[in-house]
Amino acid sequence: MTSTKEKPGSEPKFDWKASDLRYFSYSFFLKQRFGHRVQRVSLDAGFTCPNVDGTVALGGCVFCDNRSFSPSRRVPKRDITDQIDDGIRRLKKRYKCDHFMAYFQPATNTYAPVDKLRPLYEQAIAHPNVVAMAIGTRPDCVPDDVLDLLEEFANKTHLTVEYGMQTMHDRSLDWMNRGHHHDAFLDAMERSAGRGFEICAHIMLGLPGESREDMLATAREAARVGVDAVKIHNLYAVENTPLAEQVKNGEVVLMERDDYVSTLVDFLELLPPSVVVERISGEAPGDYFIGPSWCLDKPGILSAVKTEFERRATCQGARYSG
């Protein structure tokens, strides 16, 4: 299986010696790709998911409360342009930046007819400060007409489509009440090939019952199928989810930081050096968060990952054998 991009070799390449990290970080990629800082603006188009509304399951993923994953779910829904304007105002207080990526983040952002999706995407890329778009979705929610639409927008702007792979192991997908198996991800990858947009795979480490070798098998699979980018984080628990109860009852033990950092570096060593690493950890607001507490310390995690790469004298792709 090949990458989704139509012109291999035309995108920025990773040279870790030119970066301050030993993996192909998203900030490094964006600066190469656009020549300046680009910040993501989270957008909420009001979608749900097929494992929430009963199409494939009920209740959603065991770990998921969308209010904890996206700031937009904690405020009343607004027009897309208003959300972009507000997001830009907030981001400019923290960053010196004039260029932004419209990021359709919470829930499943292709889970609607094309005639509903098109105006939402059009409104996002029409904003004068938006130079790119990212769409988070599930691999079982991209019928061919939606892929045709995504290809259309890939010809208008830099487009990344985020598929929730999570893991290659069907037993883990069953545990999380995902409502699909790994074959859905393979099918989406196959039908997305050559359409001009990049694919980012969401991957979760520390799922119950998965050994380190199970997690590294997912790394090898992501490399094999040719994803363009990955978002990786540990399993963490937020309030009002089935996982929260499982953690409180001792049914699920969450990964410790040292184990996560070591496994993460193993994982990144197995990815091709061309794969962009958009995220290495996750977090949630304190009022929803249960644990583990260490994943709220993002600078500490980054420092620990850098230290582990340096200790091993290694980098992303060091053990990639593709």
C-alpha positions as CSV (number, residue, x, y, z in Angstrom):
1,M,0.0,0.0,0.0
2,T,1.3,3.4,-0.9
3,S,1.1,6.9,0.7
4,T,-2.0,8.9,0.0
5,K,0.1,11.8,-1.5
6,E,0.2,11.9,-5.3
7,K,3.8,13.2,-5.6
8,P,6.1,11.3,-3.3
9,G,9.3,13.2,-2.7
10,S,7.6,16.6,-3.1
11,E,7.0,17.1,0.6
12,P,9.5,18.3,3.3
13,K,11.9,15.7,4.5
14,F,13.0,15.1,8.1
15,D,16.6,15.5,9.1
16,W,16.7,15.3,12.9
17,K,20.1,17.0,13.0
18,A,18.4,20.1,11.7
19,S,15.7,19.8,14.3
20,D,15.7,20.1,18.1
21,L,14.1,16.7,18.3
22,R,15.0,13.2,17.1
23,Y,11.6,12.6,15.6
24,F,9.7,14.4,12.7
25,S,7.6,16.7,14.8
26,Y,4.5,18.5,13.5
27,S,5.8,21.9,14.2
28,F,9.0,21.1,12.2
29,F,7.0,19.8,9.3
30,L,4.6,22.8,9.2
31,K,7.5,25.3,9.2
32,Q,9.1,23.4,6.4
33,R,5.8,23.1,4.5
34,F,4.6,26.7,4.9
35,G,7.7,28.6,5.8
36,H,6.2,30.0,9.0
37,R,4.3,28.9,12.1
38,V,0.8,27.5,11.5
39,Q,-1.6,26.9,14.5
40,R,-4.6,24.7,14.6
41,V,-8.0,26.2,15.4
42,S,-10.4,23.5,16.7
43,L,-13.9,23.6,15.1
44,D,-17.0,21.8,16.2
45,A,-19.5,21.1,13.4
46,G,-21.9,19.4,15.7
47,F,-21.5,15.8,14.5
48,T,-22.0,12.6,16.4
49,C,-20.5,9.1,15.8
50,P,-22.0,5.9,14.6
51,N,-21.1,4.1,17.8
52,V,-23.0,6.8,19.8
53,D,-26.2,7.0,17.8
54,G,-26.8,3.3,17.5
55,T,-25.8,2.8,13.9
56,V,-23.0,0.4,14.9
57,A,-23.1,0.6,18.7
58,L,-24.3,2.7,21.6
59,G,-22.4,4.7,24.2
60,G,-19.4,5.6,22.2
61,C,-15.8,4.6,22.9
62,V,-15.2,3.6,26.5
63,F,-12.7,6.4,27.0
64,C,-14.5,9.2,25.2
65,D,-16.3,12.2,26.5
66,N,-15.9,14.8,23.7
67,R,-16.0,17.7,26.1
68,S,-12.6,16.6,27.4
69,F,-11.1,16.1,24.0
70,S,-12.1,19.4,22.5
71,P,-12.6,22.9,24.0
72,S,-15.5,23.5,21.5
73,R,-17.6,20.9,23.2
74,R,-17.5,22.9,26.4
75,V,-19.2,26.0,24.9
76,P,-22.4,26.6,22.9
77,K,-22.2,25.7,19.2
78,R,-21.5,28.6,16.9
79,D,-21.0,29.3,13.2
80,I,-17.8,28.0,11.7
81,T,-16.5,31.4,10.8
82,D,-17.2,32.7,14.3
83,Q,-15.4,29.7,15.8
84,I,-12.4,30.5,13.6
85,D,-12.4,34.2,14.5
86,D,-12.6,33.4,18.2
87,G,-10.0,30.7,18.0
88,I,-7.6,33.0,16.2
89,R,-8.1,35.7,18.9
90,R,-7.3,33.2,21.6
91,L,-4.2,31.8,19.9
92,K,-2.8,35.2,19.1
93,K,-2.6,35.9,22.8
94,R,-0.2,32.9,23.1
95,Y,1.6,32.8,19.7
96,K,3.0,35.2,17.2
97,C,1.1,33.7,14.2
98,D,-1.0,34.9,11.3
99,H,-1.6,31.5,9.6
100,F,-4.0,28.9,10.8
101,M,-5.3,25.4,10.1
102,A,-9.1,24.8,10.4
103,Y,-9.3,21.6,12.4
104,F,-12.7,19.8,12.5
105,Q,-11.9,17.9,15.7
106,P,-14.6,16.4,18.0
107,A,-16.7,13.4,17.0
108,T,-16.8,12.1,13.4
109,N,-16.5,14.9,10.9
110,T,-17.4,13.0,7.7
111,Y,-20.5,11.4,9.3
112,A,-23.1,13.3,7.1
113,P,-24.3,13.5,3.5
114,V,-21.9,15.4,1.1
115,D,-24.4,18.2,0.7
116,K,-24.1,19.0,4.4
117,L,-20.3,18.5,4.5
118,R,-19.4,20.7,1.6
119,P,-20.6,24.1,2.9
120,L,-19.0,23.5,6.3
121,Y,-15.6,22.8,4.6
122,E,-16.0,25.6,2.2
123,Q,-16.7,28.1,5.0
124,A,-13.6,27.0,6.8
125,I,-11.2,27.4,4.0
126,A,-12.7,30.6,2.9
127,H,-11.4,32.4,6.0
128,P,-8.5,34.7,4.9
129,N,-6.2,33.4,7.7
130,V,-6.8,29.7,7.0
131,V,-4.0,28.0,5.0
132,A,-4.9,24.4,5.6
133,M,-7.6,22.1,6.9
134,A,-7.7,18.9,9.0
135,I,-10.7,16.6,9.4
136,G,-11.0,14.1,12.2
137,T,-13.1,11.0,11.4
138,R,-13.4,7.2,11.5
139,P,-12.3,4.8,8.8
140,D,-15.8,3.3,8.6
141,C,-17.3,6.8,7.8
142,V,-15.7,7.6,4.4
143,P,-17.9,6.3,1.6
144,D,-16.7,6.9,-1.9
145,D,-18.7,10.1,-2.4
146,V,-17.2,11.5,0.8
147,L,-13.7,10.6,-0.4
148,D,-14.5,12.3,-3.7
149,L,-15.4,15.4,-1.8
150,L,-12.2,15.2,0.3
151,E,-10.1,14.9,-2.9
152,E,-11.9,17.9,-4.2
153,F,-10.8,19.9,-1.2
154,A,-7.3,18.5,-1.3
155,N,-7.0,20.3,-4.7
156,K,-8.0,23.6,-3.0
157,T,-6.0,23.5,0.2
158,H,-3.5,21.5,2.2
159,L,-5.7,18.8,3.7
160,T,-5.1,16.2,6.4
161,V,-7.7,13.5,7.1
162,E,-7.3,11.9,10.5
163,Y,-8.4,8.3,10.8
164,G,-8.9,6.7,14.3
165,M,-6.8,3.6,13.9
166,Q,-6.1,3.3,17.6
167,T,-4.6,-0.2,17.3
168,M,-4.4,-3.0,14.8
169,H,-5.8,-5.6,17.3
170,D,-9.5,-6.4,16.9
171,R,-9.8,-7.5,20.5
172,S,-8.8,-4.1,21.7
173,L,-11.2,-2.4,19.3
174,D,-13.9,-4.6,20.7
175,W,-13.0,-3.6,24.2
176,M,-13.2,0.1,23.4
177,N,-16.7,-0.4,21.8
178,R,-15.3,1.0,18.6
179,G,-17.9,-0.5,16.3
180,H,-15.4,-1.6,13.6
181,H,-12.3,-3.8,13.2
182,H,-8.9,-3.1,11.7
183,D,-10.1,-4.2,8.3
184,A,-12.1,-0.9,8.1
185,F,-8.9,1.1,8.5
186,L,-7.2,-1.0,5.8
187,D,-10.2,-0.4,3.5
188,A,-10.2,3.4,4.1
189,M,-6.4,3.5,3.5
190,E,-6.8,1.6,0.2
191,R,-9.6,3.8,-1.1
192,S,-7.9,7.0,0.0
193,A,-4.7,6.3,-1.9
194,G,-3.7,8.8,-4.6
195,R,-6.4,11.3,-3.7
196,G,-3.9,14.1,-2.7
197,F,-4.6,14.4,1.0
198,E,-2.5,13.3,3.8
199,I,-3.6,10.7,6.3
200,C,-2.9,10.9,10.0
201,A,-3.5,7.7,12.1
202,H,-4.6,8.2,15.7
203,I,-2.9,5.5,17.8
204,M,-3.3,4.7,21.5
205,L,-0.7,3.0,23.7
206,G,-1.5,1.2,27.0
207,L,-4.7,-0.5,26.0
208,P,-5.8,-3.2,28.4
209,G,-4.4,-6.6,27.5
210,E,-1.9,-5.3,25.0
211,S,1.8,-6.2,25.6
212,R,4.6,-4.0,24.4
213,E,5.0,-6.3,21.4
214,D,1.3,-5.8,20.6
215,M,1.8,-2.1,20.6
216,L,5.0,-2.4,18.4
217,A,3.0,-4.6,16.0
218,T,0.7,-1.6,15.5
219,A,3.8,0.6,14.8
220,R,4.9,-1.9,12.1
221,E,1.4,-2.0,10.6
222,A,1.2,1.8,10.5
223,A,4.5,1.8,8.7
224,R,3.4,-1.0,6.3
225,V,0.2,0.7,5.2
226,G,1.9,4.0,4.5
227,V,0.3,6.6,6.8
228,D,1.7,10.1,6.4
229,A,1.4,11.1,10.0
230,V,0.6,9.7,13.4
231,K,-1.0,11.1,16.6
232,I,0.1,9.0,19.6
233,H,-1.0,9.2,23.2
234,N,-1.4,6.9,26.2
235,L,-4.7,5.7,27.4
236,Y,-6.0,8.1,30.0
237,A,-9.3,8.4,31.8
238,V,-11.8,11.2,32.1
239,E,-15.0,11.5,34.1
240,N,-18.4,10.2,32.9
241,T,-16.9,7.4,30.8
242,P,-17.0,3.6,31.2
243,L,-13.2,3.7,31.4
244,A,-13.4,6.0,34.5
245,E,-15.4,3.3,36.3
246,Q,-13.0,0.6,35.2
247,V,-10.0,2.6,36.5
248,K,-11.7,3.4,39.8
249,N,-12.7,-0.2,40.3
250,G,-9.2,-1.5,39.5
251,E,-10.3,-3.3,36.4
252,V,-7.9,-1.2,34.2
253,V,-4.4,-0.1,35.3
254,L,-3.1,2.9,33.4
255,M,0.4,3.0,32.0
256,E,3.2,4.5,34.1
257,R,5.3,7.3,32.5
258,D,8.6,5.5,32.3
259,D,6.9,2.6,30.6
260,Y,5.1,4.9,28.2
261,V,8.2,6.9,27.2
262,S,10.2,3.7,26.6
263,T,7.4,2.2,24.5
264,L,6.9,5.4,22.6
265,V,10.5,5.6,21.6
266,D,10.4,2.0,20.5
267,F,7.3,2.8,18.5
268,L,8.9,5.8,16.8
269,E,12.1,3.9,16.0
270,L,9.9,1.5,13.9
271,L,8.2,4.3,11.8
272,P,9.7,5.6,8.6
273,P,11.6,8.8,9.1
274,S,9.1,10.5,6.6
275,V,6.1,10.0,8.9
276,V,5.1,13.2,10.7
277,V,4.6,12.8,14.4
278,E,1.7,15.2,15.2
279,R,1.4,14.3,18.9
280,I,3.3,12.2,21.5
281,S,1.0,12.7,24.4
282,G,-2.6,13.6,25.3
283,E,-4.3,15.6,28.0
284,A,-7.7,16.7,29.3
285,P,-9.0,19.6,31.4
286,G,-8.5,19.2,35.1
287,D,-12.2,19.2,35.9
288,Y,-12.7,16.1,33.8
289,F,-9.4,14.3,34.3
290,I,-8.9,11.2,36.4
291,G,-5.4,10.0,35.5
292,P,-2.6,9.2,35.1
293,S,-1.5,12.5,36.5
294,W,1.9,12.4,34.7
295,C,0.3,13.0,31.2
296,L,-0.7,16.5,32.2
297,D,3.0,17.4,32.4
298,K,3.6,17.8,28.6
299,P,6.9,19.6,28.9
300,G,8.1,16.8,31.3
301,I,7.0,14.1,28.8
302,L,8.8,15.9,25.9
303,S,11.9,16.2,28.0
304,A,11.8,12.5,29.0
305,V,11.3,11.5,25.3
306,K,14.3,13.6,24.2
307,T,16.4,12.1,27.0
308,E,15.5,8.6,26.0
309,F,16.4,9.2,22.4
310,E,19.7,10.7,23.4
311,R,20.4,7.9,25.8
312,R,19.9,5.3,23.1
313,A,21.8,7.5,20.5
314,T,18.9,6.8,18.2
315,C,16.1,8.6,16.2
316,Q,12.8,8.0,14.5
317,G,13.2,5.3,11.8
318,A,16.3,3.8,13.3
319,R,14.7,0.3,13.3
320,Y,12.4,0.8,10.3
321,S,13.0,-2.1,7.9
322,G,10.5,-1.2,5.1
